[in-house]
Amino acid sequence: MKVCFPVNKEEGIDSKVFGHFGSAPVFILVDTENNSVTTLENKDQHHEHGACNPMKALNNQKVDAVVVGGIGGGALSKLKQLKIKVFHAQTPTVRENIAMLKTNSLPEFSMAHTCAGHSHIGGCSHGNLIKSGRGSDQ
């Protein structure tokens, strides 16, 4: 399975999962079958709020799943239409979330848990996840 992790800073498998899919500067792609790790720049990072194009962001790379701290409804819908599963990160790092994914311990995102908008300081409605250290964008 090829899994995409939006991250703020490339630190390989020890990268911290970013709090929002569309505005992550970098993606870490992990192939769980051969344990390979690759890095991909977000090709759609500076889009208008609500206009995220996940496949443009991923430079049309094929992935089976995304693990992220938060995501907007439009991006979630587009990924689900492409049959890409979207999971809610439960721990700070790619490594820890991969371990949880392998034991089916990560919950899938639903529309009820998507980003409802950004505050005046640029934060998203899923800020509690970020503050708790999960889905960190620090």
C-alpha positions, 0 to 999 in steps of 0.5 A: 500500500502506498500511503501519503503523509502531509508534513511541514518538514521532511524528516523521513519516517520521523516527520511530523504529520501536518495539521492540514492536507492542502497547505502542507509544503511536503508529502512523505510517501511510504510504500508499506510493502517494500518500506520505501520512503519518498518525498514529494513537494506539494504542487498545489500548496497556495490554492484558494481555501476550498479549492484544493486539488489533491491530485495536483498537490500530489503531482498525479502520484498514485496513492492508496491512502492519506493520513493527516491531522485535518482536511477540508471537505472538498479535498476529502470528497475528491480523494474518496471519489478516487477511491483513496482512503483518508485516515485521521492521524492519531500520533505525531510522526509518520512512523507511529501512524504507519504502525497504527495503520498496519494494525487497523487502528487509525479512524477514517475521516468522515465529512463530519470531521473535516475543516470547517474554515480558518480562523483569523490567525490562519488556524483550522477548526481542527486546532485541538488536534494540533495543540494536542501534539497529534497532527502537528504543523510545527 
